Amino acid sequence: MTDAAPDPAAPDLTAPTAPAVQEVAVDARLLEILVCPVTHGPLEYDRTRGELISRSARLAYPIRDGVPIMLPEEARELGDGD
């Protein structure tokens, strides 16, 4: 067997790929009544990331299978760029 040069047109399967972003649907009526469990303030819906954002608490609550997970210990802390 001989070592063949890699095909430059072939995709690089060893390169890391970004996770696929899937928009999450949540009932609009539910979004109207939900508030941050920490501050009781308003939430912003980030459809692209599938999160409910509390700017006052600096937390992002995940939405899994269309269900908001409103537990502070499950929330992501917002960084400076969020």
mmCIF file of the N, C-alpha and C atoms, coordinates in Angstrom:
data_MODEL
# 
_entry.id   MODEL 
# 
loop_
_atom_site.group_PDB 
_atom_site.id 
_atom_site.type_symbol 
_atom_site.label_atom_id 
_atom_site.label_alt_id 
_atom_site.label_comp_id 
_atom_site.label_asym_id 
_atom_site.label_entity_id 
_atom_site.label_seq_id 
_atom_site.pdbx_PDB_ins_code 
_atom_site.Cartn_x 
_atom_site.Cartn_y 
_atom_site.Cartn_z 
_atom_site.occupancy 
_atom_site.B_iso_or_equiv 
_atom_site.pdbx_formal_charge 
_atom_site.auth_seq_id 
_atom_site.auth_comp_id 
_atom_site.auth_asym_id 
_atom_site.auth_atom_id 
_atom_site.pdbx_PDB_model_num 
ATOM 1   N N  . MET A 1 1  ? 0.822   -1.188 0.000  1.00 0.00 ? 1  MET A N  1 
ATOM 2   C CA . MET A 1 1  ? 0.000   0.000  0.000  1.00 0.00 ? 1  MET A CA 1 
ATOM 3   C C  . MET A 1 1  ? 0.857   1.238  0.000  1.00 0.00 ? 1  MET A C  1 
ATOM 4   N N  . THR A 1 2  ? 0.391   2.262  -0.656 1.00 0.00 ? 2  THR A N  1 
ATOM 5   C CA . THR A 1 2  ? 1.117   3.526  -0.677 1.00 0.00 ? 2  THR A CA 1 
ATOM 6   C C  . THR A 1 2  ? 0.320   4.573  0.068  1.00 0.00 ? 2  THR A C  1 
ATOM 7   N N  . ASP A 1 3  ? 1.025   5.541  0.616  1.00 0.00 ? 3  ASP A N  1 
ATOM 8   C CA . ASP A 1 3  ? 0.352   6.648  1.298  1.00 0.00 ? 3  ASP A CA 1 
ATOM 9   C C  . ASP A 1 3  ? -0.089  7.664  0.261  1.00 0.00 ? 3  ASP A C  1 
ATOM 10  N N  . ALA A 1 4  ? -1.370  7.873  0.161  1.00 0.00 ? 4  ALA A N  1 
ATOM 11  C CA . ALA A 1 4  ? -1.910  8.847  -0.783 1.00 0.00 ? 4  ALA A CA 1 
ATOM 12  C C  . ALA A 1 4  ? -2.082  10.180 -0.071 1.00 0.00 ? 4  ALA A C  1 
ATOM 13  N N  . ALA A 1 5  ? -1.903  11.253 -0.801 1.00 0.00 ? 5  ALA A N  1 
ATOM 14  C CA . ALA A 1 5  ? -2.119  12.592 -0.254 1.00 0.00 ? 5  ALA A CA 1 
ATOM 15  C C  . ALA A 1 5  ? -3.615  12.786 -0.023 1.00 0.00 ? 5  ALA A C  1 
ATOM 16  N N  . PRO A 1 6  ? -3.984  13.480 1.062  1.00 0.00 ? 6  PRO A N  1 
ATOM 17  C CA . PRO A 1 6  ? -5.405  13.705 1.313  1.00 0.00 ? 6  PRO A CA 1 
ATOM 18  C C  . PRO A 1 6  ? -6.024  14.572 0.219  1.00 0.00 ? 6  PRO A C  1 
ATOM 19  N N  . ASP A 1 7  ? -7.271  14.288 -0.075 1.00 0.00 ? 7  ASP A N  1 
ATOM 20  C CA . ASP A 1 7  ? -8.012  15.039 -1.085 1.00 0.00 ? 7  ASP A CA 1 
ATOM 21  C C  . ASP A 1 7  ? -8.371  16.404 -0.501 1.00 0.00 ? 7  ASP A C  1 
ATOM 22  N N  . PRO A 1 8  ? -7.886  17.513 -1.079 1.00 0.00 ? 8  PRO A N  1 
ATOM 23  C CA . PRO A 1 8  ? -8.176  18.842 -0.516 1.00 0.00 ? 8  PRO A CA 1 
ATOM 24  C C  . PRO A 1 8  ? -9.659  19.197 -0.582 1.00 0.00 ? 8  PRO A C  1 
ATOM 25  N N  . ALA A 1 9  ? -10.430 18.538 -1.435 1.00 0.00 ? 9  ALA A N  1 
ATOM 26  C CA . ALA A 1 9  ? -11.857 18.830 -1.534 1.00 0.00 ? 9  ALA A CA 1 
ATOM 27  C C  . ALA A 1 9  ? -12.675 18.058 -0.505 1.00 0.00 ? 9  ALA A C  1 
ATOM 28  N N  . ALA A 1 10 ? -12.085 17.065 0.127  1.00 0.00 ? 10 ALA A N  1 
ATOM 29  C CA . ALA A 1 10 ? -12.809 16.255 1.110  1.00 0.00 ? 10 ALA A CA 1 
ATOM 30  C C  . ALA A 1 10 ? -12.974 17.045 2.404  1.00 0.00 ? 10 ALA A C  1 
ATOM 31  N N  . PRO A 1 11 ? -14.115 16.888 3.082  1.00 0.00 ? 11 PRO A N  1 
ATOM 32  C CA . PRO A 1 11 ? -14.308 17.605 4.353  1.00 0.00 ? 11 PRO A CA 1 
ATOM 33  C C  . PRO A 1 11 ? -13.364 17.069 5.421  1.00 0.00 ? 11 PRO A C  1 
ATOM 34  N N  . ASP A 1 12 ? -12.926 17.956 6.301  1.00 0.00 ? 12 ASP A N  1 
ATOM 35  C CA . ASP A 1 12 ? -12.049 17.577 7.404  1.00 0.00 ? 12 ASP A CA 1 
ATOM 36  C C  . ASP A 1 12 ? -12.920 17.048 8.536  1.00 0.00 ? 12 ASP A C  1 
ATOM 37  N N  . LEU A 1 13 ? -12.969 15.742 8.693  1.00 0.00 ? 13 LEU A N  1 
ATOM 38  C CA . LEU A 1 13 ? -13.821 15.129 9.705  1.00 0.00 ? 13 LEU A CA 1 
ATOM 39  C C  . LEU A 1 13 ? -13.230 15.197 11.096 1.00 0.00 ? 13 LEU A C  1 
ATOM 40  N N  . THR A 1 14 ? -11.992 15.654 11.217 1.00 0.00 ? 14 THR A N  1 
ATOM 41  C CA . THR A 1 14 ? -11.375 15.770 12.534 1.00 0.00 ? 14 THR A CA 1 
ATOM 42  C C  . THR A 1 14 ? -11.575 17.155 13.126 1.00 0.00 ? 14 THR A C  1 
ATOM 43  N N  . ALA A 1 15 ? -12.026 18.118 12.316 1.00 0.00 ? 15 ALA A N  1 
ATOM 44  C CA . ALA A 1 15 ? -12.213 19.476 12.815 1.00 0.00 ? 15 ALA A CA 1 
ATOM 45  C C  . ALA A 1 15 ? -13.463 19.536 13.694 1.00 0.00 ? 15 ALA A C  1 
ATOM 46  N N  . PRO A 1 16 ? -13.400 20.274 14.814 1.00 0.00 ? 16 PRO A N  1 
ATOM 47  C CA . PRO A 1 16 ? -14.586 20.397 15.662 1.00 0.00 ? 16 PRO A CA 1 
ATOM 48  C C  . PRO A 1 16 ? -15.675 21.170 14.927 1.00 0.00 ? 16 PRO A C  1 
ATOM 49  N N  . THR A 1 17 ? -16.904 20.796 15.191 1.00 0.00 ? 17 THR A N  1 
ATOM 50  C CA . THR A 1 17 ? -18.021 21.486 14.572 1.00 0.00 ? 17 THR A CA 1 
ATOM 51  C C  . THR A 1 17 ? -18.863 22.146 15.642 1.00 0.00 ? 17 THR A C  1 
ATOM 52  N N  . ALA A 1 18 ? -19.503 23.236 15.273 1.00 0.00 ? 18 ALA A N  1 
ATOM 53  C CA . ALA A 1 18 ? -20.384 23.927 16.206 1.00 0.00 ? 18 ALA A CA 1 
ATOM 54  C C  . ALA A 1 18 ? -21.662 23.121 16.360 1.00 0.00 ? 18 ALA A C  1 
ATOM 55  N N  . PRO A 1 19 ? -22.225 23.111 17.566 1.00 0.00 ? 19 PRO A N  1 
ATOM 56  C CA . PRO A 1 19 ? -23.477 22.379 17.746 1.00 0.00 ? 19 PRO A CA 1 
ATOM 57  C C  . PRO A 1 19 ? -24.587 23.023 16.926 1.00 0.00 ? 19 PRO A C  1 
ATOM 58  N N  . ALA A 1 20 ? -25.480 22.196 16.442 1.00 0.00 ? 20 ALA A N  1 
ATOM 59  C CA . ALA A 1 20 ? -26.600 22.711 15.660 1.00 0.00 ? 20 ALA A CA 1 
ATOM 60  C C  . ALA A 1 20 ? -27.520 23.499 16.579 1.00 0.00 ? 20 ALA A C  1 
ATOM 61  N N  . VAL A 1 21 ? -27.955 24.661 16.116 1.00 0.00 ? 21 VAL A N  1 
ATOM 62  C CA . VAL A 1 21 ? -28.867 25.492 16.880 1.00 0.00 ? 21 VAL A CA 1 
ATOM 63  C C  . VAL A 1 21 ? -30.275 25.185 16.409 1.00 0.00 ? 21 VAL A C  1 
ATOM 64  N N  . GLN A 1 22 ? -31.123 24.843 17.336 1.00 0.00 ? 22 GLN A N  1 
ATOM 65  C CA . GLN A 1 22 ? -32.500 24.523 17.008 1.00 0.00 ? 22 GLN A CA 1 
ATOM 66  C C  . GLN A 1 22 ? -33.412 25.456 17.785 1.00 0.00 ? 22 GLN A C  1 
ATOM 67  N N  . GLU A 1 23 ? -34.269 26.162 17.065 1.00 0.00 ? 23 GLU A N  1 
ATOM 68  C CA . GLU A 1 23 ? -35.191 27.058 17.735 1.00 0.00 ? 23 GLU A CA 1 
ATOM 69  C C  . GLU A 1 23 ? -36.196 26.259 18.554 1.00 0.00 ? 23 GLU A C  1 
ATOM 70  N N  . VAL A 1 24 ? -36.530 26.798 19.711 1.00 0.00 ? 24 VAL A N  1 
ATOM 71  C CA . VAL A 1 24 ? -37.431 26.132 20.635 1.00 0.00 ? 24 VAL A CA 1 
ATOM 72  C C  . VAL A 1 24 ? -38.747 26.888 20.664 1.00 0.00 ? 24 VAL A C  1 
ATOM 73  N N  . ALA A 1 25 ? -39.853 26.182 20.519 1.00 0.00 ? 25 ALA A N  1 
ATOM 74  C CA . ALA A 1 25 ? -41.172 26.803 20.564 1.00 0.00 ? 25 ALA A CA 1 
ATOM 75  C C  . ALA A 1 25 ? -41.744 26.705 21.967 1.00 0.00 ? 25 ALA A C  1 
ATOM 76  N N  . VAL A 1 26 ? -42.293 27.822 22.442 1.00 0.00 ? 26 VAL A N  1 
ATOM 77  C CA . VAL A 1 26 ? -42.929 27.865 23.757 1.00 0.00 ? 26 VAL A CA 1 
ATOM 78  C C  . VAL A 1 26 ? -44.265 28.582 23.578 1.00 0.00 ? 26 VAL A C  1 
ATOM 79  N N  . ASP A 1 27 ? -45.263 28.132 24.295 1.00 0.00 ? 27 ASP A N  1 
ATOM 80  C CA . ASP A 1 27 ? -46.580 28.744 24.229 1.00 0.00 ? 27 ASP A CA 1 
ATOM 81  C C  . ASP A 1 27 ? -46.501 30.218 24.635 1.00 0.00 ? 27 ASP A C  1 
ATOM 82  N N  . ALA A 1 28 ? -47.037 31.092 23.794 1.00 0.00 ? 28 ALA A N  1 
ATOM 83  C CA . ALA A 1 28 ? -46.985 32.542 24.041 1.00 0.00 ? 28 ALA A CA 1 
ATOM 84  C C  . ALA A 1 28 ? -47.710 32.918 25.331 1.00 0.00 ? 28 ALA A C  1 
ATOM 85  N N  . ARG A 1 29 ? -48.794 32.240 25.654 1.00 0.00 ? 29 ARG A N  1 
ATOM 86  C CA . ARG A 1 29 ? -49.530 32.546 26.895 1.00 0.00 ? 29 ARG A CA 1 
ATOM 87  C C  . ARG A 1 29 ? -48.687 32.240 28.124 1.00 0.00 ? 29 ARG A C  1 
ATOM 88  N N  . LEU A 1 30 ? -47.890 31.172 28.037 1.00 0.00 ? 30 LEU A N  1 
ATOM 89  C CA . LEU A 1 30 ? -47.008 30.814 29.143 1.00 0.00 ? 30 LEU A CA 1 
ATOM 90  C C  . LEU A 1 30 ? -45.940 31.890 29.343 1.00 0.00 ? 30 LEU A C  1 
ATOM 91  N N  . LEU A 1 31 ? -45.401 32.396 28.247 1.00 0.00 ? 31 LEU A N  1 
ATOM 92  C CA . LEU A 1 31 ? -44.369 33.428 28.343 1.00 0.00 ? 31 LEU A CA 1 
ATOM 93  C C  . LEU A 1 31 ? -44.900 34.708 28.979 1.00 0.00 ? 31 LEU A C  1 
ATOM 94  N N  . GLU A 1 32 ? -46.184 34.983 28.801 1.00 0.00 ? 32 GLU A N  1 
ATOM 95  C CA . GLU A 1 32 ? -46.782 36.197 29.378 1.00 0.00 ? 32 GLU A CA 1 
ATOM 96  C C  . GLU A 1 32 ? -46.866 36.142 30.900 1.00 0.00 ? 32 GLU A C  1 
ATOM 97  N N  . ILE A 1 33 ? -47.012 34.957 31.465 1.00 0.00 ? 33 ILE A N  1 
ATOM 98  C CA . ILE A 1 33 ? -47.203 34.867 32.920 1.00 0.00 ? 33 ILE A CA 1 
ATOM 99  C C  . ILE A 1 33 ? -45.944 34.497 33.697 1.00 0.00 ? 33 ILE A C  1 
ATOM 100 N N  . LEU A 1 34 ? -44.931 33.977 33.018 1.00 0.00 ? 34 LEU A N  1 
ATOM 101 C CA . LEU A 1 34 ? -43.709 33.587 33.727 1.00 0.00 ? 34 LEU A CA 1 
ATOM 102 C C  . LEU A 1 34 ? -42.891 34.805 34.150 1.00 0.00 ? 34 LEU A C  1 
ATOM 103 N N  . VAL A 1 35 ? -42.312 34.718 35.334 1.00 0.00 ? 35 VAL A N  1 
ATOM 104 C CA . VAL A 1 35 ? -41.378 35.728 35.828 1.00 0.00 ? 35 VAL A CA 1 
ATOM 105 C C  . VAL A 1 35 ? -40.157 35.007 36.388 1.00 0.00 ? 35 VAL A C  1 
ATOM 106 N N  . CYS A 1 36 ? -39.094 35.741 36.588 1.00 0.00 ? 36 CYS A N  1 
ATOM 107 C CA . CYS A 1 36 ? -37.877 35.177 37.165 1.00 0.00 ? 36 CYS A CA 1 
ATOM 108 C C  . CYS A 1 36 ? -38.171 34.730 38.600 1.00 0.00 ? 36 CYS A C  1 
ATOM 109 N N  . PRO A 1 37 ? -37.838 33.490 38.958 1.00 0.00 ? 37 PRO A N  1 
ATOM 110 C CA . PRO A 1 37 ? -38.094 33.032 40.327 1.00 0.00 ? 37 PRO A CA 1 
ATOM 111 C C  . PRO A 1 37 ? -37.192 33.695 41.370 1.00 0.00 ? 37 PRO A C  1 
ATOM 112 N N  . VAL A 1 38 ? -36.115 34.312 40.941 1.00 0.00 ? 38 VAL A N  1 
ATOM 113 C CA . VAL A 1 38 ? -35.189 34.963 41.875 1.00 0.00 ? 38 VAL A CA 1 
ATOM 114 C C  . VAL A 1 38 ? -35.627 36.399 42.153 1.00 0.00 ? 38 VAL A C  1 
ATOM 115 N N  . THR A 1 39 ? -35.889 37.163 41.083 1.00 0.00 ? 39 THR A N  1 
ATOM 116 C CA . THR A 1 39 ? -36.195 38.590 41.230 1.00 0.00 ? 39 THR A CA 1 
ATOM 117 C C  . THR A 1 39 ? -37.674 38.916 41.045 1.00 0.00 ? 39 THR A C  1 
ATOM 118 N N  . HIS A 1 40 ? -38.433 37.978 40.527 1.00 0.00 ? 40 HIS A N  1 
ATOM 119 C CA . HIS A 1 40 ? -39.840 38.181 40.182 1.00 0.00 ? 40 HIS A CA 1 
ATOM 120 C C  . HIS A 1 40 ? -39.999 39.240 39.093 1.00 0.00 ? 40 HIS A C  1 
ATOM 121 N N  . GLY A 1 41 ? -38.923 39.475 38.372 1.00 0.00 ? 41 GLY A N  1 
ATOM 122 C CA . GLY A 1 41 ? -38.929 40.437 37.275 1.00 0.00 ? 41 GLY A CA 1 
ATOM 123 C C  . GLY A 1 41 ? -39.259 39.775 35.947 1.00 0.00 ? 41 GLY A C  1 
ATOM 124 N N  . PRO A 1 42 ? -39.318 40.575 34.883 1.00 0.00 ? 42 PRO A N  1 
ATOM 125 C CA . PRO A 1 42 ? -39.681 40.057 33.560 1.00 0.00 ? 42 PRO A CA 1 
ATOM 126 C C  . PRO A 1 42 ? -38.580 39.193 32.949 1.00 0.00 ? 42 PRO A C  1 
ATOM 127 N N  . LEU A 1 43 ? -39.007 38.353 32.002 1.00 0.00 ? 43 LEU A N  1 
ATOM 128 C CA . LEU A 1 43 ? -38.089 37.480 31.271 1.00 0.00 ? 43 LEU A CA 1 
ATOM 129 C C  . LEU A 1 43 ? -38.146 37.818 29.790 1.00 0.00 ? 43 LEU A C  1 
ATOM 130 N N  . GLU A 1 44 ? -37.017 37.680 29.121 1.00 0.00 ? 44 GLU A N  1 
ATOM 131 C CA . GLU A 1 44 ? -36.942 37.846 27.675 1.00 0.00 ? 44 GLU A CA 1 
ATOM 132 C C  . GLU A 1 44 ? -36.769 36.455 27.060 1.00 0.00 ? 44 GLU A C  1 
ATOM 133 N N  . TYR A 1 45 ? -37.477 36.212 25.981 1.00 0.00 ? 45 TYR A N  1 
ATOM 134 C CA . TYR A 1 45 ? -37.415 34.910 25.304 1.00 0.00 ? 45 TYR A CA 1 
ATOM 135 C C  . TYR A 1 45 ? -36.361 34.959 24.214 1.00 0.00 ? 45 TYR A C  1 
ATOM 136 N N  . ASP A 1 46 ? -35.328 34.146 24.349 1.00 0.00 ? 46 ASP A N  1 
ATOM 137 C CA . ASP A 1 46 ? -34.297 33.995 23.308 1.00 0.00 ? 46 ASP A CA 1 
ATOM 138 C C  . ASP A 1 46 ? -34.613 32.712 22.555 1.00 0.00 ? 46 ASP A C  1 
ATOM 139 N N  . ARG A 1 47 ? -35.318 32.853 21.438 1.00 0.00 ? 47 ARG A N  1 
ATOM 140 C CA . ARG A 1 47 ? -35.782 31.704 20.667 1.00 0.00 ? 47 ARG A CA 1 
ATOM 141 C C  . ARG A 1 47 ? -34.608 30.906 20.110 1.00 0.00 ? 47 ARG A C  1 
ATOM 142 N N  . THR A 1 48 ? -33.572 31.577 19.659 1.00 0.00 ? 48 THR A N  1 
ATOM 143 C CA . THR A 1 48 ? -32.431 30.895 19.047 1.00 0.00 ? 48 THR A CA 1 
ATOM 144 C C  . THR A 1 48 ? -31.692 30.016 20.040 1.00 0.00 ? 48 THR A C  1 
ATOM 145 N N  . ARG A 1 49 ? -31.460 30.520 21.232 1.00 0.00 ? 49 ARG A N  1 
ATOM 146 C CA . ARG A 1 49 ? -30.726 29.746 22.241 1.00 0.00 ? 49 ARG A CA 1 
ATOM 147 C C  . ARG A 1 49 ? -31.635 28.863 23.076 1.00 0.00 ? 49 ARG A C  1 
ATOM 148 N N  . GLY A 1 50 ? -32.943 29.060 22.956 1.00 0.00 ? 50 GLY A N  1 
ATOM 149 C CA . GLY A 1 50 ? -33.877 28.251 23.731 1.00 0.00 ? 50 GLY A CA 1 
ATOM 150 C C  . GLY A 1 50 ? -33.780 28.544 25.209 1.00 0.00 ? 50 GLY A C  1 
ATOM 151 N N  . GLU A 1 51 ? -33.803 29.847 25.546 1.00 0.00 ? 51 GLU A N  1 
ATOM 152 C CA . GLU A 1 51 ? -33.650 30.251 26.943 1.00 0.00 ? 51 GLU A CA 1 
ATOM 153 C C  . GLU A 1 51 ? -34.593 31.405 27.266 1.00 0.00 ? 51 GLU A C  1 
ATOM 154 N N  . LEU A 1 52 ? -34.921 31.518 28.542 1.00 0.00 ? 52 LEU A N  1 
ATOM 155 C CA . LEU A 1 52 ? -35.606 32.683 29.068 1.00 0.00 ? 52 LEU A CA 1 
ATOM 156 C C  . LEU A 1 52 ? -34.582 33.471 29.864 1.00 0.00 ? 52 LEU A C  1 
ATOM 157 N N  . ILE A 1 53 ? -34.421 34.733 29.513 1.00 0.00 ? 53 ILE A N  1 
ATOM 158 C CA . ILE A 1 53 ? -33.362 35.567 30.085 1.00 0.00 ? 53 ILE A CA 1 
ATOM 159 C C  . ILE A 1 53 ? -33.920 36.494 31.157 1.00 0.00 ? 53 ILE A C  1 
ATOM 160 N N  . SER A 1 54 ? -33.290 36.491 32.320 1.00 0.00 ? 54 SER A N  1 
ATOM 161 C CA . SER A 1 54 ? -33.587 37.453 33.375 1.00 0.00 ? 54 SER A CA 1 
ATOM 162 C C  . SER A 1 54 ? -32.396 38.399 33.464 1.00 0.00 ? 54 SER A C  1 
ATOM 163 N N  . ARG A 1 55 ? -32.564 39.594 32.929 1.00 0.00 ? 55 ARG A N  1 
ATOM 164 C CA . ARG A 1 55 ? -31.468 40.580 32.966 1.00 0.00 ? 55 ARG A CA 1 
ATOM 165 C C  . ARG A 1 55 ? -31.161 40.995 34.408 1.00 0.00 ? 55 ARG A C  1 
ATOM 166 N N  . SER A 1 56 ? -32.190 41.138 35.244 1.00 0.00 ? 56 SER A N  1 
ATOM 167 C CA . SER A 1 56 ? -31.965 41.607 36.610 1.00 0.00 ? 56 SER A CA 1 
ATOM 168 C C  . SER A 1 56 ? -31.212 40.574 37.455 1.00 0.00 ? 56 SER A C  1 
ATOM 169 N N  . ALA A 1 57 ? -31.457 39.291 37.222 1.00 0.00 ? 57 ALA A N  1 
ATOM 170 C CA . ALA A 1 57 ? -30.738 38.243 37.961 1.00 0.00 ? 57 ALA A CA 1 
ATOM 171 C C  . ALA A 1 57 ? -29.486 37.792 37.224 1.00 0.00 ? 57 ALA A C  1 
ATOM 172 N N  . ARG A 1 58 ? -29.328 38.216 35.963 1.00 0.00 ? 58 ARG A N  1 
ATOM 173 C CA . ARG A 1 58 ? -28.218 37.824 35.100 1.00 0.00 ? 58 ARG A CA 1 
ATOM 174 C C  . ARG A 1 58 ? -28.167 36.307 34.937 1.00 0.00 ? 58 ARG A C  1 
ATOM 175 N N  . LEU A 1 59 ? -29.369 35.721 34.699 1.00 0.00 ? 59 LEU A N  1 
ATOM 176 C CA . LEU A 1 59 ? -29.501 34.274 34.525 1.00 0.00 ? 59 LEU A CA 1 
ATOM 177 C C  . LEU A 1 59 ? -30.276 33.970 33.248 1.00 0.00 ? 59 LEU A C  1 
ATOM 178 N N  . ALA A 1 60 ? -29.949 32.822 32.638 1.00 0.00 ? 60 ALA A N  1 
ATOM 179 C CA . ALA A 1 60 ? -30.661 32.331 31.457 1.00 0.00 ? 60 ALA A CA 1 
ATOM 180 C C  . ALA A 1 60 ? -31.206 30.955 31.795 1.00 0.00 ? 60 ALA A C  1 
ATOM 181 N N  . TYR A 1 61 ? -32.524 30.856 31.835 1.00 0.00 ? 61 TYR A N  1 
ATOM 182 C CA . TYR A 1 61 ? -33.189 29.595 32.169 1.00 0.00 ? 61 TYR A CA 1 
ATOM 183 C C  . TYR A 1 61 ? -33.394 28.782 30.897 1.00 0.00 ? 61 TYR A C  1 
ATOM 184 N N  . PRO A 1 62 ? -32.992 27.518 30.892 1.00 0.00 ? 62 PRO A N  1 
ATOM 185 C CA . PRO A 1 62 ? -33.125 26.702 29.682 1.00 0.00 ? 62 PRO A CA 1 
ATOM 186 C C  . PRO A 1 62 ? -34.574 26.289 29.427 1.00 0.00 ? 62 PRO A C  1 
ATOM 187 N N  . ILE A 1 63 ? -34.860 26.029 28.171 1.00 0.00 ? 63 ILE A N  1 
ATOM 188 C CA . ILE A 1 63 ? -36.156 25.473 27.780 1.00 0.00 ? 63 ILE A CA 1 
ATOM 189 C C  . ILE A 1 63 ? -35.857 24.109 27.180 1.00 0.00 ? 63 ILE A C  1 
ATOM 190 N N  . ARG A 1 64 ? -36.418 23.061 27.765 1.00 0.00 ? 64 ARG A N  1 
ATOM 191 C CA . ARG A 1 64 ? -36.174 21.692 27.298 1.00 0.00 ? 64 ARG A CA 1 
ATOM 192 C C  . ARG A 1 64 ? -37.498 21.071 26.858 1.00 0.00 ? 64 ARG A C  1 
ATOM 193 N N  . ASP A 1 65 ? -37.539 20.627 25.622 1.00 0.00 ? 65 ASP A N  1 
ATOM 194 C CA . ASP A 1 65 ? -38.750 20.017 25.068 1.00 0.00 ? 65 ASP A CA 1 
ATOM 195 C C  . ASP A 1 65 ? -39.962 20.930 25.220 1.00 0.00 ? 65 ASP A C  1 
ATOM 196 N N  . GLY A 1 66 ? -39.737 22.237 25.061 1.00 0.00 ? 66 GLY A N  1 
ATOM 197 C CA . GLY A 1 66 ? -40.833 23.200 25.145 1.00 0.00 ? 66 GLY A CA 1 
ATOM 198 C C  . GLY A 1 66 ? -41.224 23.593 26.554 1.00 0.00 ? 66 GLY A C  1 
ATOM 199 N N  . VAL A 1 67 ? -40.501 23.077 27.562 1.00 0.00 ? 67 VAL A N  1 
ATOM 200 C CA . VAL A 1 67 ? -40.831 23.357 28.964 1.00 0.00 ? 67 VAL A CA 1 
ATOM 201 C C  . VAL A 1 67 ? -39.729 24.206 29.589 1.00 0.00 ? 67 VAL A C  1 
ATOM 202 N N  . PRO A 1 68 ? -40.054 25.430 30.044 1.00 0.00 ? 68 PRO A N  1 
ATOM 203 C CA . PRO A 1 68 ? -39.052 26.253 30.729 1.00 0.00 ? 68 PRO A CA 1 
ATOM 204 C C  . PRO A 1 68 ? -38.654 25.611 32.062 1.00 0.00 ? 68 PRO A C  1 
ATOM 205 N N  . ILE A 1 69 ? -37.366 25.510 32.284 1.00 0.00 ? 69 ILE A N  1 
ATOM 206 C CA . ILE A 1 69 ? -36.837 24.966 33.541 1.00 0.00 ? 69 ILE A CA 1 
ATOM 207 C C  . ILE A 1 69 ? -36.496 26.165 34.422 1.00 0.00 ? 69 ILE A C  1 
ATOM 208 N N  . MET A 1 70 ? -37.405 26.493 35.336 1.00 0.00 ? 70 MET A N  1 
ATOM 209 C CA . MET A 1 70 ? -37.297 27.719 36.120 1.00 0.00 ? 70 MET A CA 1 
ATOM 210 C C  . MET A 1 70 ? -36.618 27.496 37.470 1.00 0.00 ? 70 MET A C  1 
ATOM 211 N N  . LEU A 1 71 ? -35.558 26.723 37.470 1.00 0.00 ? 71 LEU A N  1 
ATOM 212 C CA . LEU A 1 71 ? -34.773 26.464 38.680 1.00 0.00 ? 71 LEU A CA 1 
ATOM 213 C C  . LEU A 1 71 ? -33.464 27.239 38.592 1.00 0.00 ? 71 LEU A C  1 
ATOM 214 N N  . PRO A 1 72 ? -33.186 28.090 39.564 1.00 0.00 ? 72 PRO A N  1 
ATOM 215 C CA . PRO A 1 72 ? -31.941 28.864 39.511 1.00 0.00 ? 72 PRO A CA 1 
ATOM 216 C C  . PRO A 1 72 ? -30.690 28.000 39.374 1.00 0.00 ? 72 PRO A C  1 
ATOM 217 N N  . GLU A 1 73 ? -30.700 26.810 39.981 1.00 0.00 ? 73 GLU A N  1 
ATOM 218 C CA . GLU A 1 73 ? -29.517 25.938 39.888 1.00 0.00 ? 73 GLU A CA 1 
ATOM 219 C C  . GLU A 1 73 ? -29.339 25.346 38.492 1.00 0.00 ? 73 GLU A C  1 
ATOM 220 N N  . GLU A 1 74 ? -30.374 25.378 37.657 1.00 0.00 ? 74 GLU A N  1 
ATOM 221 C CA . GLU A 1 74 ? -30.286 24.905 36.271 1.00 0.00 ? 74 GLU A CA 1 
ATOM 222 C C  . GLU A 1 74 ? -29.959 26.041 35.300 1.00 0.00 ? 74 GLU A C  1 
ATOM 223 N N  . ALA A 1 75 ? -30.048 27.274 35.764 1.00 0.00 ? 75 ALA A N  1 
ATOM 224 C CA . ALA A 1 75 ? -29.835 28.442 34.896 1.00 0.00 ? 75 ALA A CA 1 
ATOM 225 C C  . ALA A 1 75 ? -28.366 28.665 34.624 1.00 0.00 ? 75 ALA A C  1 
ATOM 226 N N  . ARG A 1 76 ? -28.118 29.271 33.465 1.00 0.00 ? 76 ARG A N  1 
ATOM 227 C CA . ARG A 1 76 ? -26.764 29.665 33.070 1.00 0.00 ? 76 ARG A CA 1 
ATOM 228 C C  . ARG A 1 76 ? -26.559 31.114 33.471 1.00 0.00 ? 76 ARG A C  1 
ATOM 229 N N  . GLU A 1 77 ? -25.401 31.405 34.065 1.00 0.00 ? 77 GLU A N  1 
ATOM 230 C CA . GLU A 1 77 ? -25.093 32.797 34.409 1.00 0.00 ? 77 GLU A CA 1 
ATOM 231 C C  . GLU A 1 77 ? -24.735 33.558 33.127 1.00 0.00 ? 77 GLU A C  1 
ATOM 232 N N  . LEU A 1 78 ? -25.285 34.752 32.999 1.00 0.00 ? 78 LEU A N  1 
ATOM 233 C CA . LEU A 1 78 ? -25.001 35.572 31.825 1.00 0.00 ? 78 LEU A CA 1 
ATOM 234 C C  . LEU A 1 78 ? -23.612 36.177 31.937 1.00 0.00 ? 78 LEU A C  1 
ATOM 235 N N  . GLY A 1 79 ? -22.891 36.158 30.824 1.00 0.00 ? 79 GLY A N  1 
ATOM 236 C CA . GLY A 1 79 ? -21.581 36.784 30.774 1.00 0.00 ? 79 GLY A CA 1 
ATOM 237 C C  . GLY A 1 79 ? -21.699 38.224 30.324 1.00 0.00 ? 79 GLY A C  1 
ATOM 238 N N  . ASP A 1 80 ? -20.580 38.888 30.166 1.00 0.00 ? 80 ASP A N  1 
ATOM 239 C CA . ASP A 1 80 ? -20.576 40.281 29.742 1.00 0.00 ? 80 ASP A CA 1 
ATOM 240 C C  . ASP A 1 80 ? -21.131 40.463 28.338 1.00 0.00 ? 80 ASP A C  1 
ATOM 241 N N  . GLY A 1 81 ? -20.961 39.454 27.476 1.00 0.00 ? 81 GLY A N  1 
ATOM 242 C CA . GLY A 1 81 ? -21.418 39.553 26.094 1.00 0.00 ? 81 GLY A CA 1 
ATOM 243 C C  . GLY A 1 81 ? -22.876 39.183 25.901 1.00 0.00 ? 81 GLY A C  1 
ATOM 244 N N  . ASP A 1 82 ? -23.534 38.700 26.945 1.00 0.00 ? 82 ASP A N  1 
ATOM 245 C CA . ASP A 1 82 ? -24.942 38.264 26.815 1.00 0.00 ? 82 ASP A CA 1 
ATOM 246 C C  . ASP A 1 82 ? -25.892 39.409 27.018 1.00 0.00 ? 82 ASP A C  1 
# 
